[in-house]
């Protein structure tokens, strides 16, 4: 699908970064920022006369529309190499559009080019059929796919030579549409710079002879790894010189210049999109939850960081590749597992952000190299995501909701430039992610969503804890107690441990306790009453040393997950 990406360091990015970072701290988050690619469907193209087989793909996309909607995706791209090589039938276009719209999401439709296999007139006919004849009013359209990879184009002129006639023909069919390109397979600086040089010979950001802009959204794809990456690569890549952060800063400067020269303002202003993105275009053959690819826990954190950096730099939307695909581990890069249907950490990290990040991007700082933090602020809420990528270190942390320096003993100190008097202190485990939601007026904690490698190994979704407002209303410096929580100690344990429940509600004290090993085997299960708020557990001698998951479920089906380390002498 993709080749190994080699990005070039751009010297201009080093200049003026402090001014840029100040301006993007209040960047508005697009209402359709969180996107997916509709891959893979059952069939693309005429199966009875397939131009470039296969056309029958046996995909399971049709079984996953509820999963896609529930992940928080709002904009869905129907494109890629398969839809470029074999023009979808009219039925396939309409069926895909209707499936996306049925879930309240916005379709993005790609017309095929395939290195001149298809023509501008055919592209215009597709627009006319879908928008005029069928009245589907598709707003976003893409021309072709990955010219620097699929067509082996190396120069901006090669791309401009088909983008301009296709764009003109398509906008002649429907002048209201917006067109996306060039869809390069990576941030191909040579091609993108030529296409975004106002007045240059390959400029696609100006107007055609009919007075219509050729391109409305400048796009590229992002697959930084090929499956051989290290953990250090995963932690450092996105902000390394010449990588995604720098690429977006450079592209924003070019687009601002294009908008100024071509007088593009308001809804006509040129924007950016990343229309395909993942950790890697293929996993290692042994990738799993403890690995480093699209199946791993850190893969979910990496994806969330990618989304956070894109928000920070004003990207209009990002479409993950993909929903579900692959008949082996290397190719299984969707956010839903192709064989089991299990939702991966990439799915849950995407959902945590898509469900909560709204309003404006809000700047954050922290003092730990293996921790990533992002935040947003809307009229009602401040949402803060904290990701601990360290393999071993649990961090006590304090989140301050303003730019004042964090004081106190916490190892991890986080500032969120939300302009609110308030702070919150807690502990985040190694390989753990937490999403904190605060009231943007009072700074009170509303909700905590916690997710960790431990949850993922137990095939548990993130654990949500709601906080009672009456417990925290009088104290803007927050140290809130959840409605239902369990403490496990000593931890590590030699076999005897205590479970302590903090809820004052006796009706909630009857719970089911399970202890599970990391391969999913149940080693302990019992209904416990917690009459005095505590219960003692004595694990049998035959239970081996190691890491276990304590899963506690109350009568309201609320679940608490804790990690337990068993260390017998």
TAZIGI-V373410 format. One record per pair of residues at least 4 apart in sequence whose ideal C-beta (glycine too) atoms are under 6 Angstrom apart, sorted by the first residue. I is the first residue (numbers start at 0). J is the second residue. If there is no record, write none. Layout:
I	J
I	J
//
This chain:
0	280
1	184
1	222
1	280
3	225
4	185
6	241
7	188
8	240
8	241
9	245
9	249
12	245
12	248
12	249
19	248
23	311
24	362
24	416
25	359
26	313
26	360
27	359
28	32
28	310
28	356
28	360
29	315
29	316
31	73
31	74
31	105
31	316
32	316
33	71
33	72
33	73
33	353
34	72
34	74
34	316
34	317
34	318
35	67
35	72
35	75
35	318
35	319
35	322
36	76
36	318
36	320
36	321
37	60
37	75
37	77
38	321
38	324
39	56
39	58
39	60
39	324
40	58
40	60
41	58
42	46
42	54
42	55
43	81
43	82
43	85
43	87
44	49
44	54
44	85
46	54
46	55
49	54
50	85
51	84
51	85
54	85
59	323
60	322
63	67
63	322
63	323
63	335
64	98
64	102
65	69
66	335
67	72
68	102
70	346
70	349
70	350
71	350
71	353
71	354
73	104
74	105
74	316
75	99
75	104
75	106
76	107
76	274
76	318
77	95
77	108
78	82
78	109
78	141
78	144
79	144
80	144
80	149
82	87
82	109
83	111
83	113
83	143
83	144
84	113
86	111
87	91
87	92
89	128
90	94
92	129
96	106
96	135
99	104
99	106
106	137
107	139
108	137
108	140
109	141
110	122
110	125
110	142
111	117
112	117
112	143
112	161
113	117
114	150
117	121
119	164
119	165
119	168
122	165
122	169
123	168
123	169
123	172
126	130
126	169
126	172
126	173
127	131
127	172
128	132
129	133
129	135
129	137
130	135
130	136
130	137
130	173
138	177
139	177
140	176
140	178
141	179
142	162
142	165
142	180
144	149
144	182
145	149
145	182
145	184
146	150
146	152
146	158
147	152
147	183
147	184
147	187
148	184
152	157
152	158
155	159
155	190
155	193
155	194
155	201
156	201
158	162
158	181
158	190
159	163
159	201
159	203
161	165
162	166
162	180
162	203
163	213
166	178
166	213
167	207
170	174
170	211
177	215
178	214
178	215
179	216
179	218
180	214
181	194
182	218
183	187
183	190
183	219
184	220
186	219
186	246
187	191
188	192
193	201
194	201
194	203
195	204
195	253
195	257
196	202
197	202
197	257
197	260
203	213
203	214
204	257
204	269
205	261
206	210
206	212
207	211
207	213
216	270
216	272
217	271
218	272
218	274
220	275
221	273
221	276
222	277
222	279
222	280
223	236
224	228
224	279
225	279
226	279
226	281
226	282
226	283
226	292
228	232
228	233
228	291
231	235
232	236
233	291
233	297
233	301
234	369
234	388
235	239
236	242
237	242
237	243
237	304
237	308
238	244
241	245
243	308
244	308
247	312
250	271
254	269
257	261
257	269
258	263
258	268
258	269
263	267
263	268
263	269
264	268
270	315
271	314
272	315
272	316
273	317
274	318
275	320
276	317
276	319
277	293
277	320
277	332
278	292
278	293
278	298
278	301
279	292
281	329
282	286
282	292
282	293
282	328
282	329
283	292
284	328
284	329
286	290
286	292
286	294
286	328
287	294
288	295
288	296
288	455
288	456
290	295
291	295
292	298
293	298
293	332
293	345
296	344
296	430
296	452
296	455
297	388
298	345
299	344
299	345
299	348
300	386
300	388
302	345
302	348
303	348
303	352
304	371
306	317
306	352
307	373
309	314
309	317
310	360
311	360
321	333
322	333
323	333
323	335
323	337
324	333
324	337
325	330
325	331
325	337
331	337
334	343
334	345
334	346
335	342
336	341
342	346
344	348
344	455
347	450
347	461
349	353
350	354
351	434
351	448
352	356
355	382
356	375
356	382
357	377
358	375
358	376
358	377
359	376
360	375
361	374
361	375
361	376
361	416
361	417
362	416
363	372
363	374
363	415
364	414
365	370
365	372
365	413
366	412
367	411
369	388
369	389
370	387
370	411
371	386
372	385
372	413
373	384
374	383
374	415
375	382
376	381
376	417
376	439
379	439
380	436
380	439
381	417
381	437
381	439
382	436
383	398
383	415
383	435
384	434
385	427
385	433
386	432
387	394
387	427
387	431
389	429
390	429
391	429
392	429
393	426
393	428
393	429
394	410
394	411
394	427
395	409
395	410
395	426
396	409
396	411
396	427
397	405
397	407
397	409
397	412
397	422
397	424
398	413
398	423
399	405
399	414
399	422
400	415
400	417
400	419
400	421
400	442
401	418
401	419
402	414
402	416
405	412
419	442
420	475
421	442
421	475
422	476
423	444
423	477
427	431
427	433
428	451
430	452
431	451
432	450
433	449
434	448
435	447
436	445
436	446
437	442
437	444
438	443
438	445
442	475
443	471
444	466
444	477
444	479
446	465
447	464
448	461
448	463
449	462
450	454
450	461
453	548
453	562
454	459
454	560
456	517
457	515
457	548
459	560
462	560
464	481
466	479
467	482
468	472
470	479
471	477
471	479
480	501
483	502
483	507
483	553
483	557
484	501
485	498
485	500
485	551
485	559
486	499
487	498
487	549
487	561
487	563
488	497
490	563
491	564
491	566
492	496
493	567
494	538
494	567
495	537
496	536
497	533
497	535
498	534
499	533
500	508
500	529
500	532
502	507
507	553
508	529
509	528
510	527
510	551
510	553
511	526
511	552
512	525
512	527
512	551
513	521
513	524
513	550
514	522
514	523
514	547
514	549
515	521
515	548
516	520
516	522
516	547
517	546
522	542
527	534
529	534
538	542
544	565
544	566
544	567
546	564
547	563
549	561
549	563
550	560
551	559
552	558
553	557
//
